[in-house]
Amino acid sequence: MSVIKVNTHSGDSLHLSDLRIVLLGSRQSGKSSSGNTILGREEFDLRTSAQCVKRQGKAAGRQVTVVDTPGWWRNYPIEKTPELIKQEIMLSVSLCPPGPHTLLLVTRVDESLTGEHRRSVEEHLGLISELVWSHTIVLFTWGDCLGDTTIEEHIETEGKDLQWLVEKCGNRYHVLNNMNRGDGTQVTELLEKIEEMVAGNRGGHYEINREILKKVEKGKMEKKRVKQRLMKVKEQRQSLRSLLGDSLHLSDLRIVLLGYRLSGKSSSGNTILGREEFDLRTSAQCVKRQGEVAGRQVTVVDTPGWRANKPLKETPVLIKQEIMLSVSLCPPGPHTLLLVLQVDVSFTEEHRRSVEEHLGLLSELVWSHTIVLFTWGDFLGDTTIEQHIESEGKDLQWLVEKCGNRYHVLNNKNRGDGTQVTDLLEKIEEMLSGNIRGHFKINLKILKKIKVRRKTEKERVKQRLMKVKEQTLQSPMCDSLHLSDLRIVLLGNRCAGRSSSGNTILGREEFDLRTSVQCVKRQGEVAGRQVTVVDTPGWWKNLSVKETPELVKQEFMLSVSLCPPGPHTLLLVIRVDKSFTEEYRRVVEGHFGLLTELVWSHTIVLFTCGDSLGDTTIEQHIESEGKDLQWLVEKCGNRYHVLNNKNRGDETQVTDLLEKIEEMVAGNRGGHYEINREILEVLEMQKRKEVERAAERSKTSKNLREIQQTFIGDSVDLSDLRVVLLGSRISGKSSSGNTILGREEFDLRTSAQCVKRQGKAAGRQVTVVDTPGWWINYPIEMTPELIKQEIMLSVSLCPPGPHTLLLVIRVDVSFTEKHRRSVEEHLGLLRELVWSHTIVLFTCGDYIRDTTIEQHIETEGKDLQWLVEKCGNRYHVLNNKNRGDGTQVTELLEKIEEMVAINNGDYFVICPKHVFEEKMKFGPEEPPPPLENRDLHPPSMSGDSIPESGYDDEQMSGGEALVESKIKGMSLEAVGKKPSLPIKGARSIEHPPPSMSGESRPETAYDEQMSEGGTRVKNIIKGMDELWKKPSLPIKGARSIEHPPPSLSEDTIPESGYDEEPISECGTLVESKMKGMSLEEMWKKPSLPIKGARSIEHPPPSLSSRSESGFNSEQRSEGASVAESLQNPKKRMLDFISEDPKVLQ
């Protein structure tokens, strides 16, 4: 590493008599200790605080001011940090006016700095602004751990994440040993480095910007609300105490603890009872304990926790049952339910919905008996809980008010303070006086129903255990069977725990836990056997096999060929702490359908997260989960096993698994799984061809860039770049905007309006406009008019017009014909010329990792290939999880400049007249309601099979023509003689948009003119007046979509209650009813001819009939077509591999 020596502008005499320092870093990094070392005395309390602390003193002949800030959790992203902490970080720089000379970023030298930690640092410093980095020095603590190792050696051995951080801070760093404060030279050297940096900044300090000052004002407003809340709670408690009367307290109190996992329920139970009664390990069953507390007999029931940010439908049935039964464990019912929340983690809208849904299991009446119990009270320090509630925002405020403004704080680390428990019990008694001393009661019919179900499940558990035992006894395996060589393939959805399970089986870290789209093979000796494990890419839990990228499906099918002659078993990995739904069963079935029906006789269900079961048996879990999981287990011949990947020290769990595999192999007469060799050969041939085409595409793209760079020359240096982001919902537009600008500028929640932000990126002034997204698999007529209007107006928000429009596409989801049509229709709002200014921006770049984007494009098929070629083979990949890699943004901006050069310096312009007319068109009507923030997820994607369709090869962009000319051997001079657009900005749109309904468009002969590369621009301009005189088509079905958005789903790719073809009853159905026509009659009506009508090739199916399951014959899941696989599995697999008969020959 090269250490930059700062050339001070003040000469040898530079010595600041007054130094202002702010300490930043994660919790337990050593900030407070470093502050004490700098000032030479104990000024900062080493206990956690949620507020900034300012101290001053003399150090090495200087007056030094030090501001210590609250720390964030080291491995948590910024969205998990409480608002109060984020506010304090931002306000810290205002506590030493006019601003700090330096911000010391404190990091421990004895702990590895991973990509996760680096991102957390980057996000938290991003709260202050990008300029903060030029005033930041990395301060390494725990310097005594280095010994004889230099800090430079440590930085180099740690890897790219720490190196990036140090370089981001201008290679400024220092080491402190806080255990050796007697060494005054370490502080003197630090202060000298600060002075050198200040000199390099021309004597400047970090200046407070207006945004921070706004936060100061916001803090003042919150203080007013805090006082109001305190007054309200005080009056409420006084009123309840008057009702309580002379009766001091109840002799018997019954409490139920509810909350998400790791919230501190069990610790709180121990604090209340004053001793260790509850095991802090996760359990799937309720636990009841009793004891005497403050003169009362107290019963506490601890319940299993749910996952904090997951909806109710993702919670296992067993957990939901336990929550409902918990209130019956302290008859006749609990006096209160304590809803336990951590005060040191942000409470988001997602958390609020999860709490609301889980408490909804107990009926609406539960809220009048609930008190919010905040844990980790030590985190607050001198901050009041009211300040925390007000700063966190509306979701936590809603929850507290829903519970009647009843809340309490516990510090479970300070059980010696008995007053905190006494106060809690008094608050419970006060609440009871308001409830006329009533306890919570649950409907007895519901309880009876659950108990009957439980009894039935217990009987079925016994039957299952007997069945498995008999199955083992009947196995033809003799005592001597012991396979010396075992071959295993791991299959399952993303985040199921496949890679962790592979590491547990092999007993060491062999598999990278990050996502990959390629199979990985590892080997090792385990329990006297040579074991080969193949880890496969995972699919999305709630996306059908048709929505899984082709590359992943290929790898899935090829995985069985990586351990020749074939795997002994395929382990289907499923998390035991998540509900197994019918939808997911179909997803599993569909993906397994890519192989053959025989695969099931070689499959074992491997349950992960075994620690979450606690004392519950896996059989209880299977029976309680219901028919879908039971079906899967039985489909696999009742073969299953549980792994706890957090407890690798327990070797018996791996030995038991290997023995089960051997038993299964014996049952299969020693056979392993084999896939048809013919199918494998076809797959491998197809993959080779795709790799070759990918290499050709990469070469073509490289050649195109080389040509474009010749157009840039010395004269083209865009110091100001204007970018518009377009794409479907949750495609990653806002995240990409944040990556481009290098900080959190765009809110990741859904918005129905465009948002414009500006900043510096790679030495350029960049303006980014983020637009509302459309549903990826919906045609344009189902997009609300408000969204279409915003898309059209977006280009006018960065005048005189954007240099590029980035079409954002996720690389981890299959791109189908339906998606292609949706993109084409939505970009069609901006007219055909938009394509010559568009670049495809692929997000989720971490997903493909070692695979090239060209390989992904070629594997995905003709629809994605058409889109890339429509954009002149211009594309780029962003990994929004790795913002530290600045090269990806720099390269993107260079590609934009190259495109602008090939467009003769033009930017994309939309005619002012056109914008005005759009505003007038929408102005008089009542606008549709804006999308709610909770609509973060699209409907479940259900892409149909891709039909063969030809694409016009005429409409090439200028970039494509250049590539073609190069291939044909044309010289650049020859290319230069081709006619180009005559005037700068001539790609403006000066004619009315197509009908917003998406069903018809006016005929303008525009497509034909544009295909000739802009050579008929004059004809367009001449005929423009006539175009304006043409009557525009009526907007059919405008604002017809008024149905609520689909419900939120689980992980990143959500699900939905919408079918593919149905239209909302308040949409087209209403329109058809008004006209007195049936839907069938509507489809029979002749529509206007659509020029280039590739997008809609057949009418939707009849909407009048559906099967009982909600699926028609065309919408069956791949899992539902097992019968088809049985009849002709080879045909099914060959159909997947290729639609081209030539390939199969």
NUMAR-408907 format. One record per residue (C-alpha): residue in one letter; x negated, y negated, z. Coordinates in steps of 0.1 Angstrom, whole numbers, plus 5000, padded with zeros to 4 digits. Layout:
AXYZ/...
//
This chain:
M500050005000/S498849654992/V499049415020/I499749065008/K497548795026/V499648475028/N497848175015/T498847915041/H499547575029/S498647415062/G495047515063/D493247645094/S494947395117/L498547555113/H499847615148/L503547575155/S504147435190/D507747555188/L508747905175/R512348035171/I512848415168/V515848635163/L515649015171/L517749245149/G517949625148/S519849935157/R520750045192/Q517850175213/S515250045188/G513549845214/K514749495207/S515249385243/S511949535254/S510249355225/G511749025236/N510349085271/T506949165257/I506948855236/L507948625266/G505648825290/R508348885316/E511749065322/E514148825305/F516449065287/D518549335303/L517849665287/R521449775290/T523649755259/S525449435253/A528049325227/Q526848955228/C523748765218/V521348665246/K519048365243/R515848315264/Q512948075262/G509348065275/K505647995269/A503648255248/A500048205236/G500347825239/R503647795221/Q507247725232/V509048035221/T512848085218/V514048445214/V517548555206/D518448915212/T521349055192/P523649355198/G522549665180/W524449875155/W524550255154/R521450355134/N523150605110/Y526550435107/P527550235076/I528549875082/E532349955081/K531950155113/T530349865132/P532949675153/E533849325141/L532549175173/I529049305166/K529149185130/Q530248835142/E527448825167/I524848925142/M525948645119/L526148385147/S522748475161/V520948245137/S523047945149/L521847995186/C518447845179/P519147535158/P518247425132/G517547785125/P515048065133/H511548065118/T511748445116/L514048745121/L512149045135/L513749365122/V512949615150/T512449985141/R510950265161/V507750425148/D508550755164/E511750815145/S512050895108/L513650625086/T516050805062/G518050675032/E521050655055/H519150435080/R517750215053/R521250155038/S522550065073/V519749815078/E520349665043/E524149635049/H523749475083/L521149215072/G523349155042/L525848995066/I523548695069/S522648655032/E520048765007/L517748485017/V517148645051/W514648885036/S512048605029/H512148525066/T512048875080/I509149075095/V509449455103/L508549495139/F507549855147/T508049955184/W506750255203/G503250175189/D501650415215/C503050705195/L500750635166/G497650715185/D494650695160/T497050675130/T497250335113/I500650185107/E499850185069/E499350565070/H502650595088/I504450385062/E502950585033/T503750925048/E507350825057/G508350795021/K510150554998/D512850435022/L510550285047/Q508250165019/W511149985002/L512049815035/V508549695041/E508249565005/K511649395008/C510249205037/G507249095016/N504949355031/R505149175064/Y505049405095/H503549435130/V503249695157/L504149645194/N503449875223/N505949765249/M504449995274/N501149795273/R502249435279/G498849355294/D497449355259/G498148985250/T496449015216/Q499449205201/V501748915208/T499248655197/E498748835164/L502548855159/L502948485164/E500148415139/K501748635113/I505048445119/E503148115113/E501548255081/M504948345068/V506448005077/A503547845058/G504248075028/N507847945030/R506447585029/G507147535066/G510847625062/H512947805086/Y516048015079/E518947775074/I522447835085/N524847855056/R528447735055/E529848095057/I528248135091/L529647795103/K533047925092/K532548225114/V531747995143/E535147825138/K536848165135/G535248265169/K536747945185/M540248045172/E539848395186/K539048255220/K542348085220/R544148405212/V542148585239/K543548345265/Q547048395252/R546748775254/L545348755289/M548248535300/K550748765284/V549349075301/K549148905334/E552748795333/Q553849145322/R551949315351/Q553349075377/S556849145364/L556349525366/R554849495401/S557949325413/L559949615400/L557549855418/G558549715451/D557249845484/S556450195470/L552650175468/H552050475446/L553350805434/S552051115452/D551951315420/L550751185386/R550751385353/I548551265325/V547951385289/L544751275270/L545151225233/G542651105207/Y540351185178/R537251395182/L534251245200/S536450965214/G535551055249/K538751235261/S537051515281/S534551265296/S537551045306/G539251345322/N536151415343/T535851045353/I539551035364/L539151355385/G535751255398/R533951575388/E532951795358/E536251975351/F536351955313/D533752105289/L532551835265/R532252085237/T534952085210/S537952305217/A541052395196/Q543152455227/C544652235255/V542952255289/K544752165322/R542952055354/Q544051915387/G542651725417/E543251465443/V542351105433/A542950785453/G545550965475/R547451115446/Q547651465432/V546651415396/T547151665368/V545251605336/V545751785302/D543051745276/T544051805240/P542051905209/G541051595189/W541751525153/R539351375128/A539350995133/N539950875098/K541851175083/P545651185077/L547851425096/K548151665067/E544451735069/T544651845106/P544852215111/V548352345121/L546852495153/I545752145164/K549151995156/Q550852275176/E548552215206/I549251835206/M553051905206/L552752175233/S550451955255/V553451775271/S554952105283/L551752205302/C552551955330/P556252015337/P558751845337/G556651615315/P553751375316/H554151025332/T551750885307/L549750975275/L546450805274/L545350735238/V541550735239/L539550505216/Q535850425214/V535150055219/D531850075201/V533250195167/S535349975144/F539050055144/T540250045107/E543550065090/E542650425082/H542250505119/R545550325127/R547450535102/S545850855116/V546850765152/E550350665141/E550850995123/H549551215150/L551551045178/G554551075155/L554451445162/L555851365196/S558651135185/E558950755185/L559650755223/V556050845230/W554950485225/S556850365256/H554750605277/T551350545261/I548450335273/V545350275252/L542250385270/F539050235257/T535850435264/W532150335262/G533050035283/D529249975290/F528949875253/L531049555260/G528549415285/D529849065294/T532449065266/T536049115277/I538249385262/E540549105250/Q537748955230/H537149295214/I540849335205/E541148995189/S537849025169/E538749375156/G541749245137/K545349335130/D545149715131/L543849735167/Q546149445177/W549149635162/L548249945182/V547849765215/E551249585210/K552849915199/C551850045233/G553449745250/N550149555256/R549049835280/Y545349905278/H542349985301/V538550025298/L536550315313/N532750335315/N532250705318/K528550655325/N529350475357/R531650715376/G530350575409/D532650275403/G535950415417/T537850095411/Q538050155374/V540050475380/T542150315408/D543050035385/L544050275358/L546350475381/E548050145392/K548650045356/I550350385350/E552550335380/E553449985368/M554350125334/L556550385351/S558450115370/G559349965336/N560450305324/I562750345355/R560250605367/G561050835338/H558451075324/F558051165288/K560251445276/I560051635243/N562951795226/L563452145241/K564552285208/I561252185192/L559352335220/K561252655218/K560652675181/I556952625185/K556752895213/V558653145192/R556253085163/R553253115186/K554553455199/T555053575163/E551553455154/K550053655183/E551753975171/R550353915136/V546853845150/K546954195166/Q548054345134/R545354175114/L542654285139/M543954645136/K543954625098/V540354495097/K539254765122/E540855045101/Q539354895070/T535954915085/L536455275097/Q537555385062/S534555235046/P532455505028/M529255345041/C527155595060/D525055495090/S521855485070/L523155225045/H520954915047/L520354715015/S516754595013/D517754334988/L520854114990/R522053864965/I524553594975/V526253314957/L527853024977/L531052864963/G533352594976/N534452234976/R532251944983/C531451885020/A532552245028/G529152325042/R527752545015/S524152415016/S524152415054/S525352775054/G522552865030/N520052715054/T521652905083/I521453235064/L517853185054/G516953045088/R515252725075/E515852405055/E515852535020/F518852355005/D519151975002/L522451865018/R522951594992/T525351654963/S523951824931/V525551924898/Q523052204893/C522752544909/V519852594933/K518252934940/R516253014972/Q514853334987/G513653465020/E513453755044/V516353775069/A516954055094/G514654295075/R516254225041/Q515054025011/V517853775006/T518553564975/V520953274979/V522353064950/D524052734960/T526552594935/P527852244929/G531152184947/W534452074933/W536851814947/K539151964972/N542351824957/L541551814920/S542552094897/V539952284876/K540852064846/E539651754865/T536351914875/P533551784852/E532552034825/L528952044837/V530152164872/K532352434856/Q529452554835/E527152584865/F529852764884/M530153034857/L526353054851/S525653084889/V526253464889/S523453504862/L520853334884/C520353644906/P520153934881/P521654184877/G524454004896/P525353894931/H526454154958/T528853894971/L530353544965/L530853354998/L533853124995/V533052845020/I535952685038/R535952445067/V537852565097/D538452215111/K540552105081/S544052215071/F544252465042/T547152355021/E549052504991/E547352244969/Y543952354979/R544852714975/R545752644939/V542452454934/V540452754947/E542452994926/G542052784895/H538252764899/F537953134906/G540053194874/L536953074854/L535453404863/T537453724862/E540053884884/L537354134896/V535553844914/W538053874944/S536754224952/H533254084958/T534353774977/I534253705015/V535753395030/L533053215050/F534552965076/T532252685086/C532452435115/G532952735138/D532152515168/S535552345164/L537352665172/G536152675208/D537852965226/T540353015197/T539753325176/I539553295138/E542453535135/Q544653285155/H543553005132/I544453215101/E547853305114/S548652955126/E547552785093/G550252965074/K550853155042/D548352985019/L545253075040/Q546753415048/W547153475010/L543553375004/V542153605031/E544253895019/K543253824983/C539653874995/G540554205010/N540754065046/R537053995045/Y536053685065/H533353555088/V532753245109/L529453045109/N528452765134/N525752585114/K525052375144/N523852675163/R521252845141/G519552985172/D522353245174/E520953495149/T523753755155/Q526153545134/V523953595103/T523253955111/D526954025114/L527553855081/L524954065063/E526454385078/K529954275065/I528454225030/E526854575031/E530254715042/M531954545012/V529254674988/A529755025001/G533554974996/N532654874960/R530555194956/G527355004958/G528354784929/H527554414924/Y529554154905/E528854124868/I530153874842/N530753974806/R527353944788/E529053814757/I530553524776/L527253454793/E525453434759/V528053194746/L527752974777/E523952974775/M524052894738/Q526552614744/K524352474772/R521252484749/K523052294722/E524352034747/V520751984760/E519551934724/R522351684717/A521651504750/A517951464739/E519151324706/R521551084723/S518750964746/K516450914717/T519150724698/S519750504728/K516050434732/N515750344695/L518750114698/R517249934727/E513949894709/I515749734680/Q517849514703/Q514649394721/T513349264688/F516349034686/I515648884720/G512348724712/D510948454734/S513848224730/V516548454747/D516248434784/L519648434800/S519048264834/D522848274839/L524748594833/R528548644834/V529948984840/V533549124842/L534149464859/L537049674844/G538150024852/S540650244870/R541350234907/I538650384930/S536250404900/G533750204920/K534149854905/S533849664938/S530949874950/S529149814917/G529749434921/N528149454955/T525249654942/I524649404913/L524749104937/G522749294964/R525249234992/E528749295004/E530649034984/F533749234973/D536249394996/L536549764988/R540249764995/T542649754966/S543649414954/A546149304927/Q544148984919/C540848914903/V537948814926/K534948604915/R531648604933/Q528148464924/G524648524935/K521048584925/A519948914910/A516548994894/G515748624890/R519048544873/Q522148354884/V524848614881/T528648564881/V530748884887/V534548904883/D536149214898/T539549304883/P542449504897/G542249874886/W544850074868/W545850444876/I543350644856/N545850894842/Y548750664836/P549650504802/I549750124800/E553450104802/M553250224838/T550749964848/P552549664866/E552749354846/L550849164873/I547849394868/K547949354830/Q548048974834/E545048974857/I543049194833/M543748944804/L543048634825/S539848784840/V537648674811/S538748314817/L537448314853/C533748284842/P533848004816/P533047974788/G533348354788/P531648674800/H528548804784/T529649154790/L532549364803/L531349664823/L533849954819/V533350144852/I533750524850/R533150784877/V530651044867/D531951304893/V535451334877/S536251484844/F537051244816/T540051374797/E541951264766/K544651114789/H541950904806/R540550804772/R543950684760/S544550494792/V541150314789/E541750244752/E545250094759/H544149874788/L541149734769/G543449684740/L544949404760/L541849204752/R541849304715/E539449514693/L536549274696/V536149344733/W534349674725/S531349494710/H530849324744/T531449634765/I529049864783/V530050184800/L528950174836/F528850524852/T529150524890/C528550794916/G525050834901/D523951024931/Y526251304920/I524251394889/R520751364905/D518351564884/T520751594854/T520551314828/I523551104820/E523251214783/Q523651574794/H526851474813/I528151294782/E527551584759/T528951844783/E532151644790/G533251664754/K534551444726/D536751204747/L533851064767/Q531551074736/W534150874717/L534250614745/V530450584746/E530250544709/K533050294708/C530950084731/G527950114707/N526250384727/R525650134755/Y525850294789/H524150274823/V524250464856/L524550314891/N524050484924/N525950244947/K524650444977/N521150344969/R521149974966/G517549964977/D516550084942/G516449734926/T515249874893/Q518750014884/V520249654886/T517249504867/E517649754839/L521349694837/L520849324833/E518149384806/K520649604787/I523249324789/E520649074775/E519849314747/M523549344738/V523948964739/A520948934715/I522449174690/N525748984693/N523848664681/G523948524716/D527748534716/Y529848584748/F533348714748/V536048444746/I539748454749/C541648164733/P542947904758/K546247894739/H546548274745/V545848234782/F548347954785/E551048154768/E550348454791/K550748224821/M554048084807/K555348424799/F554848544835/G555548214852/P559348184851/E559948534864/E559648654899/P556348834900/P556249204911/P555149264947/P551449284951/L549849624957/E549349704994/N545949745007/R546650095017/D547050204981/L543350304980/H543850624961/P545150724927/P547651004921/S546351344918/M544751374884/S546151654862/G544551624828/D545951844801/S543652044779/I541851834754/P543551884719/E541551844688/S541851504673/G539751314649/Y538350974656/D537650714630/D534050674623/E534550334606/Q534850124637/M531250114648/S529849834668/G526949634655/G524649844677/E525850164662/A525250024627/L521649944636/V521050294649/E522550444618/S520450214596/K517350324614/I518150684610/K518750624573/G515350474571/M516350114566/S513849854576/L514749584601/E514549324573/A517149524554/V519349534585/G518749164590/K520349094555/K523649254565/P526348984570/S526948894606/L529348674624/P528748314611/I529248114643/K528348154680/G531348264700/A533248374669/R534448684687/S537148484704/I540648614705/E543148374689/H546248584684/P548948714707/P548449024727/P550249354721/S553449424738/M552749474775/S554949784775/G552249974757/E554850134734/S554349914704/R552049654690/P552449404662/E550849484629/T548049234622/A545649424600/Y543149334627/D541649674632/E540749694595/Q539049354595/M537049434626/S535749764613/E533649564588/G531449414615/G533049074615/T532548994578/R536148884574/V536248634603/K537148354579/N540148544567/I541248594603/I540948224610/K542848134578/G545648364586/M545748264623/D548548014618/E550748274602/L550048514630/W551248264656/K554448214636/K555248584638/P557848674664/S556348874692/L557749204702/P560049214732/I558449334764/K560149664769/G560449784805/A558549484819/R558149504856/S559949834855/I557650024878/E558749944913/H558250274930/P555950294960/P552350394955/P551250754962/S550350834998/L546850825010/S544751135008/E541851275024/D538451245010/T537251034982/I539551174955/P543051154967/E546151334960/S549651224951/G553251314951/Y553651214915/D553951464886/E552251384854/E555151314832/P558051184854/I558750814855/S560050644885/E563850634890/C563650254893/G561550234861/T562350374827/L565250574842/V566950254853/E566350104818/S567850404801/K570850404825/M571550044817/K571650124780/G573850424787/M571450664770/S570050994782/L566251034784/E566351284756/E568151034734/M565450774743/W562650994731/K564551054698/K564650684691/P562150594663/S559350374678/L557450104659/P554550244640/I551250214659/K548250134639/G545550384646/A548050584666/R545550824681/S546650734716/I550150884716/E550551194695/H553651354709/P556551244731/P556551334768/P558451654778/S562051634788/L562351474822/S565751624829/S564551964842/R561952094866/S561152424882/E561852464919/S558252424927/G558052084911/F555852204882/N557052274847/S555452534825/E552852294812/Q551852174846/R551152504862/S547952504882/E545152724870/G545652924902/A549152994892/S548053164860/V546253464875/A548653694856/E547353544824/S543753614835/L544653974843/Q546154024809/N543253894790/P540553734813/K537953734785/K540253524763/R540853284791/M537153234797/L536353194760/D539152934758/F537452734785/I533952764769/S534852614736/E537652504713/D535452534683/P535652884667/K532252824650/V530652814685/L532153144694/Q530953304662/
//
